[in-house]
Amino acid sequence: MAIDRDKLLAWPFAPVEQRYEERDTILYALGLGLGAEPTDPRQLRFVYEKELQALPSMGVILGHPGFWLSDPRTGADWRRLVHGEQSLEILKSLPASGTVIGMTRVLDVIDKGEKGALVFSQRELRDKASGDLLCRLAATTVLRADGGFGGPSGPVPAPHPIPDRPADESCALPTLPQAALIYRLSGDRNPLHVDPALAEKAGFPRPILHGLCTFGVVGHALLRMVCDYEPRRLTSLKGRFTAPVFPGETIVTEIWREDATISFRARVKERDKVVLDHGKATVGE
């Protein structure tokens, strides 16, 4: 069954209302490795209920429509899809607890032939009480087995270029061997991240870390290096996933500063493998 572009563009997403508590905010931060320096007051702000703050990247786990491409009506082979790109635009800081409403829509579906198909989607997250738009998220999903359906082959946004010079600085953050087991408690229960037998069937020697966990760890590195742990200063973040991370590996984020624009790339230290590329972030004062 081939995917139907018009059907995906008109997919009937229902608003997703989600209540989250301080415990959820702390659990998300712990899943990214915050608190690894438990006497650092800058990290404690995200894992201790006293003056608790939400991490800027936490919007990625809220108001999500779930694994909608696994619905047989989409025509997609969900077993072959991968998360290609993720972006996050922060318009207002998330409170440490609250109720949000997420609204998702498909922006475009691109046919790349033998390379598969690209589904571009967007999610807006609003505070239920005020109606304020908190953040806007965009994701690119690669359907590796679903190209050739007769759709348009473009246009596709060009990736953000990384400067052709050595990085200005870098930040190495180790992940715990049990990082995926903690992070999945924030909502993504895909067994690929916990079940060794299933991971092996998918072609991996062991379970892999969630892509959005890698995204969050890189967000932590940027928060640390260019925002002095002030979450309001990080206003946008985007990058392209290029390889999986295995729990327990060290993610090294390379950073290039260009005024308010930050370019970045992340690799795992143990394998010298780039796992997140073409990164761009914006920071405020």
C-alpha positions in Angstrom: 0.0 0.0 0.0 1.5 3.3 -1.1 1.2 6.4 0.9 -1.3 9.0 -0.2 0.2 12.5 0.0 -3.2 14.2 0.1 -4.4 12.0 2.9 -1.3 12.7 5.0 -1.6 16.5 4.3 -5.2 16.3 5.6 -4.5 13.9 8.5 -7.1 14.6 11.2 -4.9 15.3 14.3 -6.9 16.0 17.4 -5.7 18.6 19.9 -3.6 16.8 22.7 -4.1 18.2 26.2 -1.4 17.3 28.6 -1.0 18.1 32.3 2.6 17.8 33.6 3.9 18.2 37.1 7.2 19.2 38.7 8.0 15.5 38.9 7.8 15.3 35.1 10.0 18.3 34.7 12.6 16.8 37.0 12.4 13.4 35.3 13.0 14.9 31.9 16.1 16.7 33.1 17.4 13.6 34.8 16.9 11.7 31.6 19.2 14.1 29.8 21.9 13.8 32.5 21.2 17.0 34.5 22.3 16.5 38.1 25.5 14.7 37.1 27.2 17.5 39.1 24.8 17.4 42.1 26.5 20.3 44.0 26.3 22.6 41.0 23.5 25.1 41.8 23.1 25.8 38.1 22.1 22.2 37.4 20.1 21.8 40.6 17.6 24.4 39.2 16.4 21.8 36.8 16.3 18.7 39.1 15.3 20.2 42.5 11.8 21.5 43.2 13.2 24.6 45.0 13.0 27.3 42.4 12.5 24.6 39.7 12.8 25.6 36.0 12.0 23.6 32.9 14.7 23.0 30.4 14.2 24.9 27.1 14.0 21.6 25.1 11.3 20.1 27.2 8.6 21.2 24.7 9.7 18.2 22.5 7.9 15.7 24.8 4.7 17.7 25.4 1.4 17.6 23.5 2.8 15.0 21.1 0.2 13.2 18.9 1.9 9.8 19.4 3.2 7.4 16.8 0.5 8.3 14.3 2.5 7.0 11.3 2.0 3.5 12.6 -1.7 3.8 11.7 -2.3 1.4 8.8 -4.4 4.1 7.1 -1.2 6.2 6.5 0.2 3.5 4.2 3.6 4.1 5.7 6.0 1.3 6.6 6.6 2.5 10.2 9.2 -0.1 10.8 11.6 1.6 8.3 11.1 5.2 9.4 13.6 7.4 11.1 13.6 10.8 12.7 15.5 13.0 10.3 15.5 16.5 11.6 14.1 18.4 14.6 13.7 22.1 15.3 12.3 24.0 18.3 11.4 27.7 18.4 10.8 29.0 21.9 8.4 31.9 22.2 7.8 31.8 26.0 9.5 29.8 28.7 7.7 26.7 29.9 6.5 26.8 33.5 7.8 24.1 35.8 4.3 22.6 35.8 1.1 23.3 33.9 -1.3 22.1 31.3 -0.5 22.5 27.6 -2.3 21.8 24.4 -0.5 20.5 21.4 -1.8 20.8 17.8 0.0 19.0 15.0 -0.3 19.3 11.2 1.6 17.9 8.2 3.2 20.7 6.2 4.4 18.7 3.2 5.2 15.2 1.9 8.2 14.9 -0.5 8.9 11.9 -2.8 12.6 11.1 -2.9 12.2 7.9 -5.0 14.6 5.1 -4.0 15.7 7.2 -1.1 12.2 7.1 0.4 9.8 9.9 1.4 10.0 12.9 3.7 7.2 14.0 5.9 7.4 17.5 7.3 5.2 18.2 10.3 4.7 21.0 12.8 3.4 21.1 16.3 2.4 24.2 18.2 2.3 24.1 22.0 0.0 26.5 23.9 -0.6 27.1 27.6 -4.1 26.0 28.3 -4.8 28.7 30.9 -3.6 31.7 28.9 -3.7 30.5 25.4 -0.2 31.8 24.9 1.9 30.1 22.2 4.9 28.6 24.1 6.8 27.0 21.3 6.7 25.8 17.8 8.3 22.5 16.8 9.0 21.1 13.4 10.1 17.6 12.5 11.2 15.7 9.4 10.4 12.0 9.3 12.2 9.9 6.7 10.1 7.0 5.4 12.9 4.9 4.0 10.6 2.4 2.3 7.9 4.7 0.9 9.3 6.7 -1.9 8.1 6.4 -5.5 4.5 7.3 -4.8 4.3 9.9 -7.4 4.6 13.0 -5.3 6.7 16.2 -5.8 10.5 15.8 -5.3 10.9 19.2 -3.7 11.6 21.8 -2.6 13.5 20.7 0.4 15.1 23.2 2.8 18.9 23.4 2.6 20.7 22.3 5.8 22.4 25.0 7.9 26.1 25.2 6.9 28.7 24.5 9.5 31.6 27.1 9.4 34.7 25.9 7.6 37.1 26.5 10.6 37.8 24.8 13.9 35.1 25.0 16.5 35.4 27.9 19.0 34.7 25.5 21.9 33.3 22.1 22.7 31.4 20.5 25.6 31.6 16.8 26.4 28.6 15.3 28.3 28.6 11.6 29.1 25.3 9.7 29.0 24.5 7.0 31.5 24.3 3.3 30.5 20.7 3.5 31.7 19.9 6.8 30.0 17.3 5.4 27.6 15.6 3.6 30.5 15.1 6.9 32.3 14.3 9.0 29.2 11.6 6.6 28.0 9.6 7.5 31.2 9.1 10.9 29.7 6.8 9.4 27.1 8.6 7.6 24.3 8.1 3.9 25.1 9.4 2.6 21.7 11.0 -0.8 22.7 13.9 -0.2 20.3 15.4 1.8 23.1 15.1 -0.9 25.8 14.7 -4.4 24.2 18.0 -6.0 23.0 16.3 -8.6 20.8 14.2 -6.0 19.0 17.3 -3.7 18.6 19.2 -6.6 17.0 16.4 -7.2 14.6 16.5 -3.5 13.6 20.2 -3.9 12.9 21.7 -2.5 16.0 24.1 -4.4 18.4 22.1 -3.1 21.4 19.3 -0.6 22.2 20.0 3.0 21.0 19.3 6.3 22.7 16.2 8.2 21.7 17.0 10.9 19.1 15.2 13.5 21.1 17.3 12.6 24.1 20.4 13.3 22.0 18.7 16.5 20.9 18.2 17.4 24.6 21.7 16.6 25.6 23.0 18.9 22.9 20.5 21.5 24.2 22.1 21.1 27.6 25.5 21.6 26.2 24.4 24.9 24.5 22.6 26.0 27.7 25.8 25.4 29.6 28.3 26.9 27.2 26.6 29.9 25.6 23.6 30.7 27.9 25.3 30.3 31.4 22.4 28.0 32.4 19.8 30.8 31.8 17.0 28.9 29.9 15.2 32.1 28.7 18.3 32.9 26.6 18.0 29.9 24.3 15.3 30.9 21.8 15.7 28.3 19.0 17.4 25.0 18.3 17.5 22.8 15.3 19.6 20.0 13.8 19.8 16.9 11.6 20.1 13.4 13.0 22.9 11.5 11.3 23.7 8.5 13.4 22.4 6.8 16.6 24.0 7.2 20.1 24.3 4.2 22.3 23.6 4.8 26.0 26.8 5.2 28.0 28.6 7.1 25.2 29.9 10.7 25.5 28.3 13.3 23.3 30.7 16.1 22.4 29.0 19.2 21.1 31.3 21.4 18.9 30.2 25.1 18.9 30.8 28.0 16.6 29.8 31.5 17.8 28.5 34.1 15.3 26.9 36.8 17.4 23.4 35.7 18.3 23.6 32.7 16.0 25.3 29.5 17.2 26.3 26.7 14.8 26.9 23.3 16.3 27.6 19.7 15.5 27.7 16.7 17.9 29.7 13.5 17.8 30.2 10.6 20.1 33.7 10.6 21.6 34.1 6.8 21.7 33.5 6.2 18.0 34.3 9.7 16.6 30.9 9.5 14.8 28.8 12.6 14.0 25.4 12.0 15.4 23.8 15.5 15.0 24.8 17.8 12.2 24.0 21.2 10.6 22.9 22.5 14.0 21.8 26.1 14.5 20.7 27.8 17.6 19.8 31.4 18.5 20.4 33.0 21.8 19.3 36.3 23.4 20.7 38.5 26.2 
